[in-house]
């Protein structure tokens, strides 16, 4: 287990050691969240690296990463724990076959830790060998307001209540990171509990650094063309603009095809690695893609 970073520069170095390239603003808010023990709320477009921040922090600090993937209809029970009904039924039948146990005694035995299935929130409240875990609550905007209200209470005192067992409180608060793609607004009450940061698309220079870290096999020339092309795509009127994740995926696809430089043919064959909607692909394929390629090459040549 690595100790918490002592300053902002150390945060940047720790994240870089986990192949995450962070700017000063992001490193600052991560440092403050760790220093003050406050949850960190990250918003931004899909694919800009919000989830990867949590993974990088867990790796850098040597902590367990516990991920709660949010979805429509997620409720407190699904996030905290469940009972192993199959094992409970087996225990009941075994007791009955053996002559039957006292009902109250059997009920008490059935609702113990032995039959409890931990879900992410409960697991995050448990002591961990490497220290408090990193709890990633991913895509919170997919849930509804009742779950937000429950989460607000859970993150206020870092405890959860199980009716059959009572209240379980974290001996040390986990490192909490919440993400949102902003498909809807998250309630202000929850945001006020957190430090907030908007994760934007990176600049050309920072995206180059990211690609060097994540796809080091790519040549400098190919990397510059990839990043320049993706950055130009983001200025187009697309239904879903490509994120950093798509930049990395595209680079790996091109490397798998032994591509050394972009061409209209290569772009046409691999456009599905960076654009995920057919309308967007049809809008860019062909002449528009060639025009973008010609423009970026002219700009790179004059740089």
C-alpha positions as CSV (number, residue, x, y, z in Angstrom):
1,X,0.0,0.0,0.0
2,X,1.3,3.5,-0.9
3,X,0.7,6.4,1.4
4,X,-1.4,9.3,0.3
5,X,0.4,11.9,-1.8
6,X,1.9,14.9,0.0
7,X,1.4,17.5,-2.8
8,X,-0.2,18.1,-6.2
9,X,3.0,17.2,-8.1
10,X,3.1,13.8,-6.4
11,X,-0.5,13.1,-7.5
12,X,0.5,13.8,-11.1
13,X,3.5,11.5,-10.8
14,X,1.4,8.7,-9.2
15,X,-1.3,8.9,-11.9
16,X,1.4,9.0,-14.6
17,X,2.8,5.8,-13.1
18,X,-0.6,4.2,-13.8
19,X,-0.5,5.5,-17.4
20,X,-3.0,8.3,-16.6
21,X,-2.0,11.8,-17.9
22,X,-3.6,14.4,-15.6
23,X,-3.4,18.2,-16.0
24,X,-2.8,20.5,-13.0
25,X,-6.5,21.2,-12.3
26,X,-7.4,17.5,-12.2
27,X,-4.3,16.6,-10.0
28,X,-5.3,19.5,-7.6
29,X,-8.9,18.3,-7.1
30,X,-7.7,14.6,-6.7
31,X,-5.2,15.8,-4.1
32,X,-7.8,17.8,-2.2
33,X,-10.3,14.9,-2.2
34,X,-7.6,12.5,-0.8
35,X,-6.4,15.1,1.7
36,X,-9.8,16.1,3.0
37,X,-11.5,12.7,2.7
38,X,-14.2,14.2,0.5
39,X,-16.0,12.3,-2.3
40,X,-14.9,13.4,-5.8
41,X,-17.7,14.0,-8.4
42,X,-16.5,13.9,-12.0
43,X,-18.7,15.0,-14.9
44,X,-17.9,15.0,-18.6
45,X,-18.7,13.4,-21.9
46,X,-18.5,9.6,-22.2
47,X,-15.0,8.4,-23.0
48,X,-13.0,11.3,-21.6
49,X,-11.4,9.1,-18.9
50,X,-13.6,9.6,-15.7
51,X,-13.7,5.9,-14.9
52,X,-10.0,5.5,-15.6
53,X,-9.2,8.1,-12.9
54,X,-10.6,5.9,-10.3
55,X,-8.7,2.9,-11.7
56,X,-5.5,4.9,-11.8
57,X,-5.9,6.1,-8.2
58,X,-6.6,2.5,-6.9
59,X,-3.5,1.2,-8.8
60,X,-1.3,4.1,-7.7
61,X,-2.2,3.7,-4.0
62,X,-2.3,-0.1,-4.0
63,X,-6.0,-0.1,-2.9
64,X,-8.8,-2.4,-3.9
65,X,-11.2,-0.9,-6.5
66,X,-14.9,-1.5,-5.8
67,X,-17.1,-0.5,-8.7
68,X,-20.8,0.2,-8.5
69,X,-22.1,0.4,-12.1
70,X,-25.3,2.4,-12.0
71,X,-28.3,1.7,-14.1
72,X,-32.0,2.6,-14.4
73,X,-33.9,1.0,-11.5
74,X,-30.9,0.5,-9.3
75,X,-32.1,0.5,-5.6
76,X,-30.5,0.5,-2.2
77,X,-30.8,-3.3,-1.7
78,X,-29.0,-4.0,-5.0
79,X,-26.2,-1.6,-4.1
80,X,-25.7,-2.8,-0.5
81,X,-26.4,-6.5,-0.1
82,X,-28.7,-9.4,-0.8
83,X,-29.5,-12.7,1.0
84,X,-28.5,-16.0,-0.5
85,X,-32.0,-17.5,-0.7
86,X,-30.9,-20.7,-2.3
87,X,-28.5,-21.4,0.7
88,X,-31.2,-20.4,3.1
89,X,-33.7,-22.8,1.6
90,X,-31.2,-25.6,1.7
91,X,-30.6,-24.9,5.4
92,X,-34.3,-24.9,6.1
93,X,-34.8,-28.2,4.3
94,X,-31.8,-29.7,6.1
95,X,-33.2,-28.6,9.4
96,X,-36.6,-30.1,8.6
97,X,-35.1,-33.4,7.5
98,X,-33.2,-33.5,10.7
99,X,-36.3,-33.3,12.8
100,X,-36.9,-29.6,12.7
101,X,-35.2,-26.9,14.7
102,X,-36.8,-24.2,16.8
103,X,-38.3,-21.6,14.5
104,X,-36.8,-18.6,16.2
105,X,-33.4,-20.2,16.4
106,X,-33.5,-21.2,12.7
107,X,-34.6,-17.7,11.7
108,X,-31.7,-16.2,13.7
109,X,-29.2,-18.6,12.0
110,X,-30.5,-17.8,8.5
111,X,-29.9,-14.1,8.7
112,X,-26.3,-14.0,9.6
113,X,-23.1,-13.1,7.7
114,X,-22.9,-16.7,6.5
115,X,-25.8,-16.1,4.1
116,X,-25.1,-12.5,3.2
117,X,-24.0,-11.6,-0.3
118,X,-22.1,-8.3,-0.3
119,X,-22.8,-5.7,-3.0
120,X,-20.4,-2.8,-3.7
121,X,-21.6,-0.3,-1.0
122,X,-21.3,-2.8,1.8
123,X,-18.0,-4.1,0.6
124,X,-16.6,-0.6,0.6
125,X,-17.6,-0.2,4.3
126,X,-15.6,-3.3,5.2
127,X,-11.9,-3.2,6.3
128,X,-9.5,-4.0,3.5
129,X,-6.0,-5.5,3.8
130,X,-4.4,-2.6,1.8
131,X,-6.4,0.2,3.5
132,X,-9.7,1.9,2.7
133,X,-10.7,0.9,-0.9
134,X,-11.5,3.2,-3.8
135,X,-15.3,3.1,-4.3
136,X,-16.3,4.0,-7.9
137,X,-19.9,4.9,-8.3
138,X,-20.0,5.0,-12.1
139,X,-22.6,6.8,-14.3
140,X,-24.7,8.1,-11.4
141,X,-26.9,10.0,-13.9
142,X,-28.4,6.6,-15.0
143,X,-30.2,6.2,-11.6
144,X,-33.1,8.1,-10.1
145,X,-33.6,10.6,-7.3
146,X,-34.6,8.1,-4.6
147,X,-31.3,6.3,-5.1
148,X,-29.5,9.6,-4.9
149,X,-31.2,10.4,-1.6
150,X,-30.1,7.0,-0.2
151,X,-26.6,7.6,-1.5
152,X,-26.5,11.0,0.2
153,X,-27.2,9.4,3.5
154,X,-24.7,6.6,3.0
155,X,-21.9,8.9,2.0
156,X,-22.6,11.4,4.8
157,X,-21.8,8.9,7.6
158,X,-20.1,6.2,5.5
159,X,-22.5,3.6,7.0
160,X,-25.3,1.3,5.7
161,X,-28.1,-0.3,7.7
162,X,-29.2,-3.9,7.1
163,X,-32.4,-4.5,9.0
164,X,-31.5,-8.0,10.1
165,X,-28.0,-7.2,11.1
166,X,-28.1,-3.5,12.1
167,X,-25.8,-0.6,11.1
168,X,-22.4,-1.3,9.6
169,X,-20.0,1.7,9.6
170,X,-16.7,1.9,7.8
171,X,-13.8,2.0,10.2
172,X,-12.1,4.3,7.7
173,X,-14.0,6.1,5.0
174,X,-13.3,4.7,1.5
175,X,-12.0,7.0,-1.3
176,X,-15.2,7.7,-3.2
177,X,-15.4,8.8,-6.8
178,X,-18.7,9.4,-8.6
179,X,-19.0,9.9,-12.3
180,X,-21.7,11.3,-14.5
181,X,-22.1,11.6,-18.3
182,X,-24.6,14.4,-17.6
183,X,-27.6,12.7,-19.3
184,X,-29.5,14.4,-16.5
185,X,-28.7,16.7,-13.7
186,X,-27.7,15.2,-10.4
187,X,-29.3,16.8,-7.3
188,X,-27.4,19.7,-5.8
189,X,-27.6,18.1,-2.3
190,X,-25.4,15.3,-3.4
191,X,-23.0,17.5,-5.3
192,X,-22.5,19.7,-2.2
193,X,-21.1,16.7,-0.4
194,X,-18.4,16.3,-3.0
195,X,-15.6,18.1,-4.7
196,X,-16.5,18.7,-8.3
197,X,-14.5,18.6,-11.5
198,X,-15.5,18.7,-15.2
199,X,-13.4,16.4,-17.3
200,X,-13.1,17.9,-20.7
201,X,-11.7,16.7,-24.0
202,X,-7.9,17.0,-23.8
203,X,-5.7,19.5,-25.7
204,X,-3.7,18.2,-28.7
205,X,-0.5,18.0,-26.6
206,X,-2.2,16.2,-23.7
207,X,-3.9,13.7,-25.9
208,X,-0.5,13.0,-27.5
209,X,0.9,12.3,-24.0
210,X,-2.1,10.0,-23.3
211,X,-1.5,8.1,-26.6
212,X,2.2,7.7,-25.9
213,X,1.4,6.2,-22.5
214,X,-1.4,3.9,-23.8
215,X,-0.2,3.0,-27.3
216,X,3.6,3.4,-27.1
217,X,4.1,1.2,-30.1
218,X,2.7,3.8,-32.4
219,X,5.2,6.1,-34.2
220,X,5.2,9.8,-33.5
221,X,4.0,10.5,-37.0
222,X,1.1,8.1,-36.8
223,X,0.2,9.3,-33.3
224,X,0.1,12.9,-34.4
225,X,-2.2,12.1,-37.4
226,X,-4.5,10.0,-35.2
227,X,-4.9,12.7,-32.6
228,X,-5.2,15.5,-35.1
229,X,-7.9,13.6,-37.0
230,X,-9.9,12.8,-33.9
231,X,-9.7,16.4,-32.6
232,X,-11.0,17.6,-36.0
233,X,-13.8,15.1,-35.8
234,X,-14.9,16.6,-32.4
235,X,-15.5,19.9,-34.2
236,X,-18.0,18.2,-36.6
237,X,-21.7,18.1,-36.0
238,X,-21.9,14.5,-34.8
239,X,-24.4,12.7,-32.6
240,X,-21.6,11.3,-30.5
241,X,-18.2,12.8,-30.6
242,X,-15.3,10.4,-30.1
243,X,-13.6,10.4,-26.6
244,X,-10.1,9.7,-25.6
245,X,-11.1,6.0,-25.2
246,X,-11.9,5.9,-29.0
247,X,-8.6,7.6,-29.8
248,X,-6.7,4.8,-28.0
249,X,-8.9,2.1,-29.5
250,X,-8.3,3.4,-33.0
251,X,-4.6,3.6,-32.5
252,X,-4.5,0.0,-31.3
253,X,-6.7,-1.1,-34.3
254,X,-4.3,0.7,-36.7
255,X,-1.3,-0.9,-35.1
256,X,-3.0,-4.4,-35.4
257,X,-3.3,-3.7,-39.1
258,X,0.4,-2.6,-39.4
259,X,-0.7,0.9,-40.5
260,X,2.2,3.4,-40.6
261,X,0.2,6.4,-41.9
262,X,-3.5,7.4,-42.3
263,X,-5.0,7.1,-45.8
264,X,-8.6,7.5,-47.0
265,X,-8.9,3.8,-47.4
266,X,-7.6,3.0,-43.9
267,X,-10.0,5.6,-42.4
268,X,-12.9,4.1,-44.3
269,X,-12.1,0.6,-43.1
270,X,-11.6,1.5,-39.4
271,X,-14.1,4.4,-38.9
272,X,-16.2,2.2,-36.7
273,X,-13.4,2.3,-34.1
274,X,-14.0,6.0,-33.4
275,X,-17.6,6.6,-34.4
276,X,-20.4,4.5,-32.9
277,X,-23.4,5.6,-34.8
278,X,-24.2,4.8,-38.5
279,X,-25.4,8.3,-39.2
280,X,-22.1,9.8,-38.0
281,X,-20.1,7.2,-40.1
282,X,-22.1,8.1,-43.2
283,X,-21.6,11.8,-42.6
284,X,-17.8,11.4,-42.3
285,X,-17.0,8.5,-44.7
286,X,-15.6,9.3,-48.1
287,X,-14.9,12.9,-49.2
288,X,-15.4,14.5,-45.7
289,X,-12.8,12.2,-44.2
290,X,-10.4,12.9,-47.1
291,X,-10.9,16.6,-46.6
292,X,-10.1,16.3,-42.9
293,X,-7.0,14.3,-43.6
294,X,-5.7,16.8,-46.2
295,X,-6.3,19.7,-43.8
296,X,-4.6,18.0,-40.9
297,X,-1.6,17.1,-43.0
298,X,-1.3,20.7,-44.2
299,X,-1.4,21.9,-40.6
300,X,1.1,19.4,-39.3
301,X,3.5,20.2,-42.2
302,X,3.4,23.9,-41.4
303,X,3.7,23.4,-37.6
